Amino acid sequence: MSKAIKHKIIDLNNKVKEDIDLPGFIFSTDIKQEIVAKVINWQLANKRQGSHKVKERNEVVGSNAKIYKQKGTGRARHGSKKVVQFKGGGVVHGPKVRSHNKKIPSKLKKQAIRILLSSKLKEGKLKIIDKLELKNIKTKEVKNKFDKLGIKSATFIEGTEINKNFLLSTRNLKEIDLLSVKGLNAYQIIKRDILIVSLSAVKEVVKRFGNE
């Protein structure tokens, strides 16, 4: 079993509060990019609508009668104007409505999360903050705090309850995302540069991703 890793806990003013032991199974796992790529591709595929479609001949509205008589016109013989060679006619082998949803084992999804958490920690892009809480709703104030922390692009992870003031203060900031551990996914981790996890969220992460 991997050894625990010591990591400092800071507050929103960038003051060190204490150290925490992070379980190595979650935060020091082997970096396997092929697993991450597989899970990310699965997520992106599931986001696709699959609603693109063209009309086939039988779906085009119009008469099925011949556009002109069979003989005597000097022109090629044709049937309905809904055939594919005429403008406004049906389309052959065009795109159809289909689902892009794929299935992937939950074990693999958990493993991808552990790999990305370990990767962020290794790169020095994982910060643990004691509380993601604000007394007032002030976007300018919270942006100044982020600037002092060197945060421009970040995903904030909170435990089970998200502080309303923090949510409202950050929702208009570009490249800042806030979600609970329940909504944590591989794509969201790589979407932003820095990953910031509250102390309560760390405990939830251990519960959720601490086993296979």
MOVENQUI-V367887 format. One record per pair of residues at least 24 apart in sequence whose C-alpha atoms are under 7 Angstrom apart, sorted by the first residue. I is the first residue (numbers start at 1). J is the second residue. Records with the same first field share a line. If there is no record, write none. Layout:
I: J, J
//
This chain:
1: 25
9: 128, 129, 130
10: 128, 129, 130
11: 129, 130, 131
12: 129, 145
13: 145
14: 149
26: 114, 118, 209, 210
27: 114, 117, 118, 121
28: 118
29: 114, 115, 118
30: 115
31: 115, 119
32: 115
35: 112
36: 112
39: 109, 112
40: 186, 187
42: 102
45: 100, 101
46: 100, 101, 102
48: 100
50: 97, 98, 99, 100
51: 97, 98
52: 95, 96, 97
53: 95, 96, 97
54: 91, 94, 95, 96
55: 90, 91
56: 90, 91, 92
57: 82, 83, 84, 89, 90, 91
60: 89, 90
107: 212
110: 209
112: 186
113: 185, 186
125: 194, 195
126: 194, 195, 196
127: 195, 196, 197
128: 196, 197, 198, 199
129: 197, 198, 199
130: 198, 199
131: 198, 199
132: 163, 166, 198
133: 163, 166
134: 165, 166
135: 165
136: 165
137: 165, 166, 168, 169
138: 169
139: 169, 170
142: 169
153: 192, 193, 194
154: 192, 193, 194, 195, 196
155: 189, 192, 194, 195, 196
156: 195, 196, 197
157: 181, 196, 197, 198, 201
158: 197, 198, 200, 201
159: 200, 201, 204
181: 205
//
